[in-house]
């Protein structure tokens, strides 16, 4: 179970969504896009490390090396 601070955040978020029925979507989209960007940045940094491309292949179970030429080429 999550802690009290998470429950407090959820309450604040619900209130924000109710008060700003259209504006909340921009905040949510920015958060989700930020999550994807952080993941991509990590993968790019890992690909530049010694053995990084092999780690990426292993993590994601990539067997077709030609499928991701920009990343694994």
C-alpha positions as CSV (number, residue, x, y, z in Angstrom):
1,X,0.0,0.0,0.0
2,X,1.2,3.5,-0.8
3,X,2.0,6.0,1.9
4,X,-0.1,9.0,3.0
5,X,1.7,11.5,0.8
6,X,0.6,9.5,-2.3
7,X,-3.0,9.5,-1.1
8,X,-2.7,13.3,-0.5
9,X,-1.4,13.8,-4.0
10,X,-4.2,11.8,-5.5
11,X,-6.8,13.9,-3.6
12,X,-5.1,17.1,-4.9
13,X,-5.0,15.8,-8.4
14,X,-8.7,14.8,-8.4
15,X,-9.6,18.3,-7.2
16,X,-7.4,19.9,-9.9
17,X,-9.1,17.8,-12.6
18,X,-12.5,18.8,-11.4
19,X,-11.6,22.5,-11.2
20,X,-9.8,22.5,-14.6
21,X,-11.8,20.1,-16.9
22,X,-9.7,20.9,-20.0
23,X,-6.4,22.2,-18.6
24,X,-5.5,19.1,-16.7
25,X,-4.9,17.2,-19.9
26,X,-1.9,19.4,-20.8
27,X,-0.3,18.7,-17.4
28,X,-1.0,15.0,-17.8
29,X,0.4,14.9,-21.3
30,X,3.5,16.7,-20.2
31,X,4.0,14.2,-17.4
32,X,3.6,11.1,-19.7
33,X,5.8,12.6,-22.4
34,X,8.4,13.3,-19.8
35,X,8.3,9.6,-18.7
36,X,8.9,8.5,-22.3
37,X,11.7,11.0,-22.8
38,X,13.5,9.9,-19.6
39,X,13.3,6.3,-20.8
40,X,14.6,7.1,-24.3
41,X,17.4,9.2,-22.8
42,X,18.4,6.3,-20.6
43,X,18.4,3.9,-23.5
44,X,20.5,6.3,-25.6
45,X,23.0,6.7,-22.8
46,X,23.1,2.9,-22.2
47,X,23.7,2.3,-25.9
48,X,26.9,4.4,-25.8
49,X,28.3,2.4,-22.9
50,X,30.6,-0.6,-23.4
51,X,28.3,-3.6,-23.9
52,X,25.3,-1.3,-23.8
53,X,23.7,-2.3,-27.0
54,X,23.9,-6.0,-26.0
55,X,22.3,-5.1,-22.7
56,X,19.4,-3.4,-24.5
57,X,19.0,-6.4,-26.8
58,X,18.8,-8.6,-23.7
59,X,16.5,-6.4,-21.7
60,X,14.0,-6.1,-24.5
61,X,14.5,-9.6,-26.0
62,X,15.5,-8.2,-29.4
63,X,16.4,-10.9,-31.8
64,X,16.1,-8.9,-35.1
65,X,19.1,-6.7,-35.1
66,X,17.9,-4.9,-38.3
67,X,14.7,-3.8,-36.6
68,X,16.3,-0.9,-34.7
69,X,19.1,0.4,-36.9
70,X,19.2,3.9,-35.3
71,X,19.6,2.4,-31.8
72,X,21.5,-0.9,-32.4
73,X,23.2,-0.2,-35.8
